[in-house]
Structure formats: C-alpha cells, structure tokens
Amino acid sequence: MSKAAMSAELEFAEPDGNGLPSFDGTGNRIVLALLGLMLAFAGAGVGGVLLLRPAPAQGAHPPARVEVSPAVYAALPTLTITLNDGRRLQELRLRAVLEFDPATPMEAVTPHLPRIADAMGRRLLEVDPAELRGADGQVYIKDALRYVANKTMRPLKLRQVLIQDMLLR
C-alpha cells in the first residue's frame, strides 16, 4: 500500500482511549442526514395529501337531472312453428319483444309487426331444431329477429331483442 493510503486508513481508524476506532462524527452526520431525508419525504407526502384531497361541495351546483324517457317496446305475436329434423316433428313456441329508441313513435312500429312475424316464421322453417337448443339457440333467434326487423323496418332502428318465452318440444 502507498503511504498516503495508510495514513488515511490510520486517520479514521485511530483507536481512542477504550480501544475502539473513532470516526470523527461521520456516522452521526449520516444518521442525521437520513433522518432529515425521511422527514422531508414524510412532509412531502402529507403536503401531497392535503393538496390533492377533494374539496367540500359547499355551494356547488346540484347534479343535473337527466330525464330518461322509457323505451318503446313492441310485442310480436306469439310464433308457433313446427320444425322437422328428418326423424320427428318438433314445435317451437316463441314470444319476443322488440325495443326501440324512445323517440320512435309506437304508431310507426305497429304496422310492421305482422310482417316481421311472417318473415321470422319463414326463416325459422329452414332451421334444424338441433341449432335452437341451449344458449346458442337464443343467440340465433335474437340475431335472426334483429336481421328481419331491421330489414323490414328500414328507417327505424331496433335497439334490442328480448325473448320472453322460447319453448322447443
């Protein structure tokens, strides 16, 4: 080792009166610096919480009331269709409701309902009864009914198809 390195080592490692090396207060300075840093972070956290908390709503405007008019619901006539799967005949009974925007007048929807029911009956005659079983059957019925209704009532838009009753026996 060089003489300068040894003197630096001896400077910090000189034993004091009880045989322990002294550090000339360096450890105390590090501890104080760490405590100060912790206090600064705690103060920043408290300040951030105080600045970012939501202000009380004194004198605030009341929330705007949104009036939602009920949607227009049109019930299709009950469809009873006899389906053939090649071995036996099965009967499908279907009751569905069509939901339209609230701005749609019921008088514009009512004349189209028998045409939608007839078109849906013709479309379901071509379906295999096995396709209508389970949850996939309801999805198929809803998609077919949506397609037929949108095609029949071209300017009016259907919002949703609701199946009230579907029985395949």
C-alpha positions as CSV (number, residue, x, y, z in Angstrom):
1,M,0.0,0.0,0.0
2,S,1.1,3.5,-0.5
3,K,2.0,5.7,2.4
4,A,-0.9,8.1,1.7
5,A,-3.5,5.3,1.8
6,M,-2.1,4.0,5.0
7,S,-2.2,7.4,6.6
8,A,-5.8,7.9,5.5
9,E,-6.7,4.5,7.0
10,L,-4.9,5.4,10.2
11,E,-6.7,8.7,10.4
12,F,-10.1,7.1,10.6
13,A,-9.1,4.0,12.4
14,E,-7.1,5.5,15.3
15,P,-8.2,3.9,18.5
16,D,-9.4,6.2,21.1
17,G,-9.0,5.7,24.8
18,N,-11.1,2.5,25.0
19,G,-9.6,0.7,22.0
20,L,-12.4,1.4,19.5
21,P,-11.7,3.2,16.3
22,S,-13.2,6.8,16.1
23,F,-14.9,8.1,13.1
24,D,-14.8,11.8,13.9
25,G,-18.6,12.2,13.9
26,T,-19.1,10.8,10.3
27,G,-21.7,8.2,11.5
28,N,-23.6,10.8,13.3
29,R,-23.8,13.0,10.2
30,I,-25.1,10.1,8.1
31,V,-27.8,9.3,10.6
32,L,-28.9,12.9,10.8
33,A,-28.9,13.2,7.0
34,L,-31.1,10.1,6.7
35,L,-33.5,11.3,9.4
36,G,-33.7,14.7,7.7
37,L,-34.4,12.9,4.4
38,M,-37.1,10.8,5.9
39,L,-38.7,13.9,7.5
40,A,-38.6,15.6,4.1
41,F,-40.4,12.7,2.4
42,A,-43.0,12.5,5.1
43,G,-43.6,16.2,4.8
44,A,-44.0,15.9,1.0
45,G,-46.4,13.0,1.4
46,V,-48.6,15.0,3.9
47,G,-48.4,18.1,1.7
48,G,-49.5,16.0,-1.3
49,V,-52.4,14.5,0.6
50,L,-53.5,18.0,1.7
51,L,-53.3,19.4,-1.8
52,L,-54.9,16.5,-3.6
53,R,-57.9,15.9,-1.3
54,P,-61.3,16.7,-2.8
55,A,-62.7,20.0,-1.8
56,P,-66.0,20.0,0.0
57,A,-69.0,20.6,-2.2
58,Q,-70.2,23.8,-0.5
59,G,-72.1,26.0,-2.9
60,A,-71.6,23.6,-5.7
61,H,-74.3,23.2,-8.3
62,P,-76.6,20.2,-7.8
63,P,-76.1,17.4,-10.3
64,A,-78.1,17.9,-13.5
65,R,-81.2,15.7,-13.6
66,V,-81.3,13.6,-16.7
67,E,-84.8,12.6,-17.7
68,V,-84.8,9.3,-19.4
69,S,-88.0,8.5,-21.2
70,P,-88.9,4.9,-21.2
71,A,-88.0,2.9,-24.3
72,V,-90.7,1.9,-26.8
73,Y,-91.5,-1.8,-26.5
74,A,-93.4,-3.7,-29.2
75,A,-94.5,-7.3,-28.5
76,L,-94.5,-9.6,-31.5
77,P,-97.4,-12.0,-31.9
78,T,-96.7,-15.5,-30.5
79,L,-95.0,-17.6,-33.1
80,T,-95.8,-21.3,-33.2
81,I,-93.7,-23.2,-35.8
82,T,-93.5,-26.9,-36.5
83,L,-89.9,-27.9,-37.3
84,N,-88.8,-31.1,-39.0
85,D,-85.4,-32.6,-38.2
86,G,-85.9,-35.6,-40.6
87,R,-87.0,-38.1,-37.9
88,R,-89.7,-36.3,-36.0
89,L,-91.6,-33.1,-35.8
90,Q,-90.9,-30.5,-33.1
91,E,-92.8,-27.5,-32.1
92,L,-91.2,-24.1,-31.4
93,R,-93.2,-21.5,-29.5
94,L,-91.6,-18.1,-29.3
95,R,-92.7,-14.9,-27.7
96,A,-90.4,-11.9,-28.2
97,V,-90.4,-8.1,-27.6
98,L,-88.6,-5.5,-29.7
99,E,-87.1,-2.5,-28.0
100,F,-86.8,0.8,-29.9
101,D,-85.4,4.3,-29.1
102,P,-87.7,6.5,-27.0
103,A,-88.0,8.9,-29.9
104,T,-89.6,6.2,-32.1
105,P,-93.4,6.6,-32.2
106,M,-95.3,3.4,-31.5
107,E,-97.7,4.2,-34.4
108,A,-94.7,3.8,-36.8
109,V,-93.8,0.3,-35.3
110,T,-97.2,-1.4,-35.0
111,P,-97.9,-1.9,-38.8
112,H,-94.6,-3.7,-39.2
113,L,-95.1,-6.3,-36.5
114,P,-97.2,-8.9,-38.6
115,R,-94.7,-8.7,-41.4
116,I,-91.8,-9.3,-39.0
117,A,-93.6,-12.3,-37.5
118,D,-94.2,-13.8,-41.0
119,A,-90.7,-13.2,-42.2
120,M,-89.3,-14.7,-38.9
121,G,-91.6,-17.8,-39.3
122,R,-90.4,-18.4,-42.9
123,R,-86.8,-18.0,-41.7
124,L,-87.2,-20.5,-38.8
125,L,-88.8,-23.1,-41.1
126,E,-85.3,-23.6,-42.6
127,V,-83.6,-24.1,-39.3
128,D,-82.6,-27.5,-37.9
129,P,-84.1,-27.9,-34.4
130,A,-80.7,-29.0,-33.0
131,E,-79.4,-25.5,-33.7
132,L,-82.0,-24.0,-31.4
133,R,-81.0,-26.0,-28.3
134,G,-79.2,-24.3,-25.4
135,A,-77.9,-20.8,-25.2
136,D,-76.8,-20.8,-28.8
137,G,-80.4,-21.2,-29.8
138,Q,-81.4,-17.9,-28.1
139,V,-78.5,-16.1,-29.7
140,Y,-79.5,-17.5,-33.1
141,I,-83.1,-16.4,-32.6
142,K,-82.1,-12.9,-31.5
143,D,-79.7,-12.4,-34.4
144,A,-82.3,-13.7,-36.9
145,L,-85.0,-11.5,-35.4
146,R,-82.8,-8.4,-35.4
147,Y,-81.9,-9.0,-39.0
148,V,-85.5,-9.5,-40.1
149,A,-86.8,-6.5,-38.1
150,N,-84.1,-4.1,-39.4
151,K,-84.7,-5.3,-43.0
152,T,-88.5,-4.9,-42.7
153,M,-88.4,-1.5,-40.9
154,R,-85.6,0.1,-42.9
155,P,-85.6,3.7,-41.5
156,L,-86.4,2.6,-37.9
157,K,-83.6,1.1,-35.9
158,L,-84.1,-1.7,-33.5
159,R,-82.3,-1.3,-30.1
160,Q,-82.6,-4.7,-28.6
161,V,-84.4,-8.0,-29.0
162,L,-85.8,-9.5,-25.8
163,I,-87.0,-13.1,-25.7
164,Q,-89.9,-13.6,-23.2
165,D,-90.6,-17.3,-23.9
166,M,-88.9,-19.9,-26.0
167,L,-90.1,-23.5,-25.9
168,L,-88.9,-26.3,-28.2
169,R,-90.7,-29.6,-27.7
